[in-house]
Amino acid sequence: MKSLVLAALLSASASVAMAADKYVLDSSHSQVLFSYNHLGFSTTYGMFGGFEGEIMLDQEDPAKSSVSVSMPTKSMFTGWEERDSHFMSDDFFGADDDDMITFTSTGIEMTGDTTAKITGDLTMNDVTKSVVLDAKLNQAQMHPMAGKEWAGFNATTTLLRSDFNVDKFAPHIGDEVNVMISLEAMKAE
């Protein structure tokens, strides 16, 4: 899921770069938020953090841009420690300390001046599936405090838990997971 955010960054930034420029993810300002239906009573929210990754942005040919992102599965936070522990159990992820969620772009289709559909391979829970992110470049310009070129993106997608073998208690607990990604990246030196 987190990797999806990076994909959004890649597509949107393509319109800002003069050639293929490398951007490095700012993990302190990048998150993947998710939500799902809990038994029809409420919507449960959570997030992932701890991103690492890079984006190669090509302004002249955005389709040649690329993104590669990873984040620790155990970075998931839902606001309730017992639920987080259950998600890391064999009922769902069975996650070890070194388990990662990754996203690698496979294609970019510009849909507007600052919007794109980014297709890529999402690997989560030892399963790889193609996903499409609806991405938007928020802005790309000189960061006022860092003194470097910076870019910010938002992206959304919907995943099915069952596609990644984390479908315990479905359909009572929703199979559909709405994903919202927001991230920042700095131009590499």
Rosetta silent file (secondary structure, phi, psi, omega in degrees, C-alpha in Angstrom):
SEQUENCE: MKSLVLAALLSASASVAMAADKYVLDSSHSQVLFSYNHLGFSTTYGMFGGFEGEIMLDQEDPAKSSVSVSMPTKSMFTGWEERDSHFMSDDFFGADDDDMITFTSTGIEMTGDTTAKITGDLTMNDVTKSVVLDAKLNQAQMHPMAGKEWAGFNATTTLLRSDFNVDKFAPHIGDEVNVMISLEAMKAE
SCORE:     score description
SCORE:     0.000 S_00000001
   1 L     0.000  -47.795 -177.466    0.000    0.000    0.000 S_00000001
   2 H   -61.898  -35.621 -179.087    2.690    2.441    1.011 S_00000001
   3 H   -62.684  -25.432  179.059    4.508    1.779   -2.129 S_00000001
   4 H   -60.693  -37.558 -179.893    1.503    3.081   -3.987 S_00000001
   5 H   -58.793  -43.167 -178.535    2.205    6.562   -2.705 S_00000001
   6 H   -62.228  -38.946  179.400    5.567    6.563   -4.331 S_00000001
   7 H   -59.319  -41.860  179.272    4.046    5.647   -7.620 S_00000001
   8 H   -61.436  -42.082  179.575    1.830    8.698   -7.419 S_00000001
   9 H   -58.714  -44.101 -177.326    4.845   10.830   -6.741 S_00000001
  10 H   -59.830  -51.309 -175.871    6.571    9.518   -9.812 S_00000001
  11 H   -64.125  -49.264 -175.830    3.841   10.264  -12.287 S_00000001
  12 H   -65.646  -38.219 -177.192    2.985   13.697  -11.077 S_00000001
  13 H   -69.338  -21.864 -176.338    6.568   14.817  -10.784 S_00000001
  14 L   -55.852  -31.703 -178.680    7.290   13.891  -14.357 S_00000001
  15 L   -76.745   -9.850 -176.496    5.760   17.173  -15.485 S_00000001
  16 L   -99.210  -35.930 -174.513    8.158   19.138  -13.235 S_00000001
  17 L   -74.610  150.347  179.051   11.565   17.609  -13.978 S_00000001
  18 L   -84.128  -29.437  176.687   13.637   18.721  -16.947 S_00000001
  19 L  -151.675 -171.333  179.933   15.052   15.231  -17.546 S_00000001
  20 L   -66.596  107.661  179.441   15.185   12.029  -15.544 S_00000001
  21 E  -113.307  141.871  179.526   15.919   13.338  -12.061 S_00000001
  22 E   -90.066  130.157  174.169   16.252   11.207   -8.958 S_00000001
  23 E  -119.406  141.451 -179.190   14.060   12.051   -5.958 S_00000001
  24 E  -112.070  134.163 -177.778   14.406   10.366   -2.569 S_00000001
  25 E   -62.308  136.498  173.478   11.384    9.801   -0.341 S_00000001
  26 L   -93.999   95.982 -173.730   11.056   11.947    2.793 S_00000001
  27 H   -66.522  -20.101  179.590    9.826    9.286    5.220 S_00000001
  28 H   -75.757  -13.263 -179.837    9.048   11.874    7.912 S_00000001
  29 H  -129.807   33.277  179.998    6.329   13.377    5.684 S_00000001
  30 L  -134.497  130.279 -179.815    5.000   10.294    3.884 S_00000001
  31 E  -142.761  154.255  168.773    2.160    8.054    4.989 S_00000001
  32 E  -118.202  119.271  177.946   -0.193    5.417    3.680 S_00000001
  33 E  -103.574  145.704  178.008   -3.609    5.554    5.300 S_00000001
  34 E  -139.490  156.985  176.978   -6.150    2.767    4.951 S_00000001
  35 E  -147.263  152.828  178.349   -9.729    2.112    5.989 S_00000001
  36 E  -152.056  159.306 -179.638  -12.157   -0.796    5.919 S_00000001
  37 E   -78.760  129.969  177.787  -15.687   -1.602    7.051 S_00000001
  38 E  -107.346   97.550  174.512  -15.946   -3.282   10.458 S_00000001
  39 L    57.966   18.119 -178.509  -19.073   -5.492   10.581 S_00000001
  40 L    79.504   -3.475 -178.244  -21.194   -2.684    9.149 S_00000001
  41 L   -88.606  -35.928 -174.078  -20.940   -0.805   12.454 S_00000001
  42 E  -155.742  174.609  172.607  -17.975    1.471   11.785 S_00000001
  43 E  -110.606  126.684  178.491  -15.018    2.279    9.589 S_00000001
  44 E   -99.080  138.801 -177.958  -11.631    1.297   11.001 S_00000001
  45 E  -117.953  154.070  174.896   -8.579    3.361   10.048 S_00000001
  46 E  -158.801  178.306  179.519   -4.863    2.702   10.132 S_00000001
  47 E  -151.880  161.173  172.075   -1.599    3.803    8.605 S_00000001
  48 E  -120.068  153.056  176.453    1.855    2.659    7.568 S_00000001
  49 L  -143.364 -167.212  176.858    5.079    4.661    7.853 S_00000001
  50 L    73.357   33.193 -178.279    8.829    4.179    7.574 S_00000001
  51 L   -66.875  149.143  166.150    9.033    4.476    3.793 S_00000001
  52 E  -137.499  147.950  177.056   12.194    4.218    1.776 S_00000001
  53 E   162.835  175.760  179.169   12.447    4.621   -1.939 S_00000001
  54 E  -142.330  155.323  178.943   13.337    6.623   -4.994 S_00000001
  55 E  -128.308  131.492  172.837   11.628    8.130   -7.978 S_00000001
  56 E  -105.957  113.108 -174.769   13.195    8.770  -11.350 S_00000001
  57 E  -105.120  127.489  179.108   11.219   11.583  -12.983 S_00000001
  58 L  -118.597  105.290 -176.945   11.418   12.257  -16.703 S_00000001
  59 L   -66.016  -38.924 -175.936    9.649   15.493  -17.673 S_00000001
  60 L   -72.451  -29.789  179.483   10.011   15.006  -21.414 S_00000001
  61 L  -144.062   82.443 -176.605    8.594   11.467  -21.397 S_00000001
  62 H   -53.317  -28.053  179.707    6.707   10.685  -18.152 S_00000001
  63 H   -64.067  -19.297  178.990    6.127    7.106  -19.326 S_00000001
  64 H   -91.476    0.097  176.553    9.879    6.548  -18.873 S_00000001
  65 L   -73.561  164.239  178.793    9.734    7.609  -15.219 S_00000001
  66 E  -151.442  160.559  178.636    9.888    4.981  -12.494 S_00000001
  67 E  -145.130  143.346  177.462    9.328    4.517   -8.788 S_00000001
  68 E  -142.351  122.854 -174.386   10.444    1.946   -6.264 S_00000001
  69 E  -138.523  150.564  174.052    9.285    2.048   -2.631 S_00000001
  70 E  -144.889  156.427  176.122    9.317   -0.174    0.435 S_00000001
  71 E  -153.790  149.588 -179.739    8.061   -0.033    4.015 S_00000001
  72 E   -70.038  132.370  176.661    8.108   -2.395    6.971 S_00000001
  73 H   -56.730  -39.612 -177.097    4.917   -4.419    7.412 S_00000001
  74 H   -73.328    2.872  174.757    5.276   -3.979   11.165 S_00000001
  75 H   -80.262   -4.088 -179.783    5.045   -0.185   10.792 S_00000001
  76 L   -59.360  136.540  178.749    1.236   -0.611   10.658 S_00000001
  77 E  -138.459  124.984  179.044   -0.555    1.423   13.330 S_00000001
  78 L  -116.417   -2.909 -179.738   -4.310    1.339   13.970 S_00000001
  79 L    92.499   -1.666  176.924   -4.473    3.046   17.354 S_00000001
  80 L  -138.557  111.259 -172.834   -5.140   -0.146   19.304 S_00000001
  81 H   -55.800  -39.752  179.921   -2.130   -2.278   20.236 S_00000001
  82 H   -63.910  -38.737  177.748   -4.106   -5.540   20.483 S_00000001
  83 H   -67.852  -43.648  178.823   -5.473   -5.116   16.927 S_00000001
  84 H   -58.234  -44.115  178.783   -1.997   -4.283   15.601 S_00000001
  85 H   -63.180  -40.061  178.589   -0.608   -7.452   17.240 S_00000001
  86 H   -63.726  -41.955  178.527   -3.470   -9.510   15.777 S_00000001
  87 H   -60.944  -31.362 -179.743   -2.747   -8.140   12.281 S_00000001
  88 L   -84.345   -5.769 -179.815    0.878   -9.263   12.617 S_00000001
  89 L   -78.884  175.959  179.190   -0.198  -12.791   13.704 S_00000001
  90 L   -65.281  -15.391  175.176   -0.673  -15.805   11.431 S_00000001
  91 L   -63.860  -27.370 -177.762   -4.373  -14.860   11.113 S_00000001
  92 L  -128.335  -91.577 -174.032   -3.295  -12.041    8.789 S_00000001
  93 L   -86.617  -29.396 -174.325    0.326  -11.128    7.925 S_00000001
  94 L    54.277   42.404 -167.977    2.344  -13.506   10.090 S_00000001
  95 L   -78.189  136.435  169.441    4.938  -10.741    9.880 S_00000001
  96 L   -94.953  168.514 -178.694    8.573  -11.026   10.902 S_00000001
  97 L   -59.466  -27.542 -175.974   10.665   -7.973   11.768 S_00000001
  98 L   -99.984    6.399  178.498   12.172   -7.894    8.262 S_00000001
  99 L   -69.704  134.082 -177.458    8.928   -8.285    6.246 S_00000001
 100 E  -123.935  151.671  168.806    8.458   -5.444    3.775 S_00000001
 101 E  -105.021  129.584 -176.644    5.667   -4.136    1.598 S_00000001
 102 E  -127.640  154.221  173.735    7.030   -2.999   -1.771 S_00000001
 103 E  -138.542  130.123  176.507    5.758   -1.190   -4.851 S_00000001
 104 E  -130.445  122.073 -177.869    7.570   -0.972   -8.181 S_00000001
 105 E   -67.161  147.129  175.895    6.010    0.931  -11.055 S_00000001
 106 E  -122.564  -12.167  179.195    5.476   -0.805  -14.387 S_00000001
 107 E  -174.744  151.428 -179.740    3.757    1.977  -16.322 S_00000001
 108 E  -133.905  130.023  176.099    2.505    5.550  -16.139 S_00000001
 109 E  -121.530  112.132  178.399   -0.389    7.095  -18.026 S_00000001
 110 E   -70.210  131.777 -179.382   -0.731   10.855  -17.703 S_00000001
 111 L  -113.772   -2.677  179.774   -4.408   11.831  -17.362 S_00000001
 112 L  -175.784 -176.169 -179.323   -3.914   15.591  -16.990 S_00000001
 113 L   -62.871  -34.843 -177.836   -1.233   18.195  -16.350 S_00000001
 114 L  -127.113   15.219 -178.517   -0.783   17.076  -12.727 S_00000001
 115 E  -127.070  153.634 -179.246   -2.612   13.726  -12.643 S_00000001
 116 E  -158.612  159.327  167.848   -1.722   10.202  -13.703 S_00000001
 117 E  -105.305  121.131 -179.625   -2.608    6.555  -13.381 S_00000001
 118 E  -109.657  119.198  177.421    0.415    4.673  -12.109 S_00000001
 119 E   -98.506  141.422  179.344    0.415    0.922  -12.582 S_00000001
 120 E  -164.976  170.574  178.349    2.818   -1.177  -10.566 S_00000001
 121 E   -93.147  117.718  175.731    3.540   -4.406   -8.753 S_00000001
 122 E  -100.908  123.207  176.356    2.520   -4.340   -5.092 S_00000001
 123 E  -112.142  122.652 -179.190    4.065   -7.095   -2.983 S_00000001
 124 E  -149.190  133.804  177.649    2.505   -7.672    0.403 S_00000001
 125 L    58.780   38.519  179.462    2.329  -10.819    2.523 S_00000001
 126 L    64.674   20.201  177.641    4.451  -12.708   -0.060 S_00000001
 127 E  -122.926  134.179  177.413    1.868  -12.008   -2.808 S_00000001
 128 E  -113.880  126.861  178.705    2.512   -9.735   -5.811 S_00000001
 129 E  -135.510  150.207  174.144   -0.405   -8.141   -7.668 S_00000001
 130 E   -78.896  133.570  177.361   -0.703   -5.360  -10.217 S_00000001
 131 E  -131.826  158.631  178.305   -2.425   -2.251   -8.821 S_00000001
 132 E  -122.198  127.599  176.869   -3.325    1.139  -10.273 S_00000001
 133 E  -102.679  136.503  169.376   -2.920    4.371   -8.328 S_00000001
 134 E   -91.925  109.246 -170.192   -4.815    7.553   -9.131 S_00000001
 135 E  -113.516  151.007  177.733   -2.050   10.073   -8.485 S_00000001
 136 E  -139.775  132.396  172.076   -1.852   13.858   -8.261 S_00000001
 137 E   -81.182  119.322  177.927    1.148   16.162   -8.037 S_00000001
 138 E   -77.094  -48.821  173.910    0.387   18.696   -5.303 S_00000001
 139 E  -170.783  156.820  174.495    3.416   20.849   -6.070 S_00000001
 140 E  -140.269  117.520 -177.358    7.064   20.674   -7.038 S_00000001
 141 E  -168.770 -177.903  177.751    9.310   23.582   -6.145 S_00000001
 142 E   -66.823  128.478  177.543   12.120   24.767   -3.904 S_00000001
 143 L   -72.746  127.453 -173.855   11.486   23.697   -0.295 S_00000001
 144 L   -66.409  -22.727 -179.433   11.469   26.909    1.801 S_00000001
 145 L  -105.063  -34.896 -176.433   13.388   25.380    4.728 S_00000001
 146 L   -83.664  -22.331 -179.327   15.534   22.674    3.107 S_00000001
 147 L    69.035   27.004  179.534   16.711   24.818    0.187 S_00000001
 148 L  -131.501  160.251  172.905   16.285   21.879   -2.238 S_00000001
 149 E   -65.106  136.334 -174.255   13.863   20.927   -4.974 S_00000001
 150 E  -138.532  152.048  176.975   10.937   19.084   -3.364 S_00000001
 151 E  -138.908  145.730  178.629    7.784   17.400   -4.649 S_00000001
 152 E  -129.751  140.262 -175.353    4.540   16.374   -2.938 S_00000001
 153 E  -137.899  153.858  168.283    1.933   13.864   -4.110 S_00000001
 154 E  -125.576  150.152  177.270   -1.355   12.298   -3.170 S_00000001
 155 E  -152.109  155.262  176.519   -2.707    9.007   -4.522 S_00000001
 156 E  -137.445  155.767  172.039   -5.623    6.670   -3.939 S_00000001
 157 E  -162.715  169.356  173.671   -6.545    3.104   -4.766 S_00000001
 158 E  -125.439  129.844  179.354   -8.789    0.312   -3.517 S_00000001
 159 E  -115.340  159.206  170.557   -7.380   -3.125   -2.711 S_00000001
 160 E  -105.934  124.735  178.288   -8.979   -6.433   -1.823 S_00000001
 161 H   -56.171  -38.441 -176.643   -7.552   -8.049    1.313 S_00000001
 162 H   -62.567  -26.351  177.509   -8.311  -11.459   -0.187 S_00000001
 163 H   -65.404  -22.238 -175.861   -5.889  -10.759   -3.071 S_00000001
 164 H  -116.929   19.213  176.858   -3.055  -10.710   -0.512 S_00000001
 165 L    56.851   38.320  173.595   -4.203  -13.581    1.731 S_00000001
 166 L  -124.920   46.590 -170.849   -5.155  -11.337    4.659 S_00000001
 167 L  -105.103   24.680  176.986   -8.890  -12.018    4.424 S_00000001
 168 L   -53.935  136.162  177.087   -9.634  -13.452    7.863 S_00000001
 169 L    70.876    8.303  174.072  -13.283  -12.804    8.889 S_00000001
 170 L   -74.950  144.877    8.227  -14.338  -11.664    5.378 S_00000001
 171 L   -91.416   -0.800 -176.686  -16.991  -10.813    4.345 S_00000001
 172 L   -60.032  -44.625  170.629  -18.110   -9.702    7.825 S_00000001
 173 E   -96.894  126.201 -169.044  -15.075   -7.474    8.058 S_00000001
 174 L   -50.351  137.565  175.538  -14.842   -5.745    4.680 S_00000001
 175 L   -77.234  -33.309  179.909  -12.645   -7.222    1.964 S_00000001
 176 E   -75.820  132.415  176.687  -12.255   -3.815    0.293 S_00000001
 177 E  -121.760  119.964  176.486   -9.545   -1.581    1.717 S_00000001
 178 E   -84.846  131.102 -175.843   -9.477    2.079    0.696 S_00000001
 179 E  -119.115  129.929  176.261   -5.928    3.409    0.479 S_00000001
 180 E  -123.333  127.777 -176.326   -4.903    7.083    0.627 S_00000001
 181 E  -119.938  136.446  174.111   -1.266    8.010    0.089 S_00000001
 182 E  -138.081  128.712 -178.648    0.458   11.303    0.766 S_00000001
 183 E  -150.540  161.008  175.041    4.162   11.764    0.353 S_00000001
 184 E  -126.902  150.227  177.672    7.025   14.130   -0.147 S_00000001
 185 E  -144.133  146.851 -179.408   10.343   13.543   -1.879 S_00000001
 186 E  -109.905  145.541  177.787   13.495   15.599   -2.236 S_00000001
 187 E   -66.409  129.824 -179.390   15.704   15.869   -5.280 S_00000001
 188 L   -69.962  150.897  179.869   18.841   13.787   -4.736 S_00000001
 189 L   -86.621    0.000    0.000   22.186   15.523   -4.763 S_00000001
